[in-house]
Amino acid sequence: MTNLVFRKSSYSGQDQDCVEVADLPCGAAVRDSKRPERGHLPFPSAEWGAFLTAARSDLS
């Protein structure tokens, strides 16, 4: 998968290093913004959804 479009969280500052995420047909891919050449980790939809649910619950 070489045509992934990665994006940073809107909570990240312009010059801050963070993780980036790209949509996959059945989940999401995550990579380190400081070292994108090292590749990405794919997560199935169920795992990615559970992560987002947990992250959002920590914000409230």
TAJOHU-V276325 format. One record per residue. SS is DSSP state (alpha for helix, beta for strand, coil for the rest). Layout:
SS
SS
//
This chain:
coil
coil
coil
coil
coil
coil
beta
beta
coil
coil
coil
coil
coil
coil
coil
coil
coil
coil
beta
beta
beta
beta
beta
beta
coil
coil
beta
beta
beta
beta
beta
beta
coil
coil
coil
alpha
alpha
alpha
coil
coil
beta
beta
beta
beta
alpha
alpha
alpha
alpha
alpha
alpha
alpha
alpha
alpha
alpha
alpha
alpha
alpha
alpha
alpha
coil
//
